[in-house]
Amino acid sequence: MSYPRKGAKQISELANGLIDPVLARRAGINTALLGSWSEIAGEDFADCTRPEKIAWARGGGDDGSFRPGVLTIACEGARALFLTHAQGELIQRINSFFGFAAVHQIRIVQKPVSQAHRRSRPPAPLKGEAARKLEGMMAGIEGDKLRQAIQRLGTAVMGKQGRGR
């Protein structure tokens, strides 16, 4: 049994620590919102929408209090009409996620969303010396899933190196 080293951090924690300030400055959102979007949007809209940015009101209310922002959501084609009808419920889900009334309005922008989720075609299998070299590198790997994942990665990397030369 291995125990995590004291002070060790997961890569996701480090990445989120770097990405969140940039996202907050540029779009007013964070990686937690992006990562939880499929649960927030629900199965009807998870595959066809993506949060783009939150425009926060400047200066707050007349008394200096916080004012909720406007969330811009990218939505594919005709699904935008259905999203328009469901935006009241979606605003409630978003505010529940934040734990306060962060958003009071949704702005829908029609644009392709699912392309980011489509996988590119798998790389061509390695041949000759490159295939033998990759096989030798994977010699001590016992787990089938790990072995397959590393083989896909190695094939993609070594295939690109061969084409670049």
C-alpha positions as a printed Julia matrix, in Angstrom:
165×3 Matrix{Float64}:
   0.0    0.0     0.0
   1.44   3.35   -0.95
   0.66   6.58    0.79
   0.72  10.0    -0.85
   3.84  11.96   -0.09
   3.48  14.85    2.28
   2.95  18.04    0.33
   2.29  16.17   -2.92
  -0.4   17.61   -5.19
  -2.35  16.12   -8.03
  -1.69  17.46  -11.5
  -5.32  18.62  -11.73
  -4.85  20.8    -8.63
  -1.77  22.42  -10.13
  -3.4   22.9   -13.53
  -6.56  24.37  -12.02
  -4.44  26.7    -9.91
  -2.83  28.02  -13.09
  -5.92  28.03  -15.31
  -8.55  29.41  -12.89
  -7.07  32.93  -12.55
  -6.82  33.24  -16.35
 -10.38  32.0   -16.86
 -11.65  34.27  -14.1
 -10.0   37.33  -15.68
 -10.99  36.57  -19.24
 -14.34  34.83  -18.88
 -15.47  35.17  -15.25
 -15.74  31.38  -14.89
 -13.63  28.63  -13.36
 -12.63  25.06  -14.12
 -15.09  23.75  -11.52
 -17.99  25.18  -13.56
 -16.58  23.77  -16.78
 -15.94  20.38  -15.19
 -19.42  20.18  -13.7
 -21.22  21.56  -16.73
 -22.68  18.22  -17.86
 -24.36  17.75  -14.45
 -25.54  21.37  -14.33
 -26.91  21.41  -17.88
 -28.48  17.98  -17.54
 -28.66  15.26  -20.15
 -30.87  17.38  -22.44
 -28.21  20.07  -22.95
 -24.84  18.65  -21.82
 -23.84  17.52  -25.31
 -24.89  20.67  -27.17
 -23.94  23.53  -24.82
 -20.81  25.01  -23.26
 -20.46  27.96  -20.86
 -18.42  30.7   -22.51
 -18.22  33.53  -20.0
 -19.97  35.37  -17.2
 -20.22  39.14  -17.57
 -20.32  40.52  -14.04
 -21.98  43.87  -13.43
 -19.45  46.58  -12.7
 -19.61  48.49   -9.45
 -22.39  46.4    -7.94
 -25.75  47.81   -6.99
 -26.54  51.38   -5.95
 -25.75  50.47   -2.35
 -22.47  48.74   -3.31
 -23.97  45.27   -3.05
 -23.22  42.39   -5.41
 -25.21  42.13   -8.64
 -25.58  38.82  -10.48
 -24.02  38.44  -13.92
 -25.03  37.32  -17.39
 -23.84  33.87  -18.46
 -23.09  33.43  -22.15
 -23.68  29.87  -23.32
 -22.65  28.46  -26.7
 -25.38  26.21  -28.06
 -25.69  24.2   -31.24
 -28.29  25.13  -33.84
 -31.95  24.44  -33.21
 -31.32  23.27  -29.63
 -30.93  26.95  -28.71
 -34.72  27.35  -28.91
 -35.22  24.55  -26.37
 -32.51  26.04  -24.16
 -34.33  29.39  -24.25
 -37.43  27.7   -22.84
 -35.44  25.92  -20.12
 -33.26  28.85  -19.07
 -35.17  29.55  -15.85
 -34.42  26.07  -14.56
 -30.83  26.29  -15.8
 -30.28  29.58  -13.96
 -31.5   27.9   -10.76
 -29.08  24.99  -11.27
 -26.17  27.35  -11.94
 -26.93  29.41   -8.84
 -27.26  26.22   -6.78
 -23.82  25.18   -8.05
 -22.29  28.5    -6.95
 -24.28  28.59   -3.71
 -25.59  32.12   -4.3
 -27.43  34.12   -6.97
 -24.42  34.44   -9.31
 -26.37  34.59  -12.58
 -29.63  36.38  -13.33
 -29.71  36.02  -17.11
 -28.47  33.7   -19.85
 -27.32  34.88  -23.25
 -27.34  32.14  -25.89
 -24.89  32.19  -28.8
 -25.39  29.67  -31.59
 -22.16  27.94  -32.57
 -20.76  24.4   -32.88
 -19.98  22.82  -29.54
 -19.59  19.08  -29.95
 -16.49  19.24  -32.18
 -14.36  19.48  -29.07
 -15.8   16.14  -27.95
 -15.28  14.3   -31.24
 -12.24  12.09  -31.35
  -9.81  12.26  -34.19
  -9.09   9.05  -36.05
  -6.59   6.78  -34.34
  -2.99   6.92  -35.53
  -1.76   4.32  -37.98
  -0.09   1.33  -36.31
   3.69   1.45  -36.03
   5.8   -0.8   -38.23
   9.32  -2.13  -38.2
  11.88  -0.7   -35.78
   9.43   1.78  -34.2
   6.97  -1.03  -33.33
   9.77  -3.15  -31.79
  11.08  -0.17  -29.81
   7.62   0.6   -28.38
   7.07  -3.08  -27.52
  10.4   -3.11  -25.65
   9.45   0.02  -23.71
   6.21  -1.6   -22.55
   7.84  -4.88  -21.45
   7.19  -4.56  -17.7
   3.6   -3.26  -17.88
   1.15  -5.85  -16.58
  -2.27  -4.15  -16.53
  -4.17  -4.56  -19.81
  -5.88  -1.15  -19.73
  -2.68   0.66  -18.8
  -0.78  -1.23  -21.47
  -3.38  -0.31  -24.12
  -3.35   3.36  -23.07
   0.43   3.56  -23.19
   0.47   1.77  -26.53
  -1.98   4.35  -27.97
   0.12   7.2   -26.58
   3.38   5.69  -27.8
   1.92   5.02  -31.24
   0.71   8.61  -31.54
   4.01  10.12  -30.35
   6.34   7.83  -32.27
   4.16   8.07  -35.38
   4.43  11.87  -35.34
   8.19  11.69  -34.89
   8.47   9.42  -37.93
   6.37  11.72  -40.12
   8.31  14.82  -39.03
  11.61  13.45  -40.25
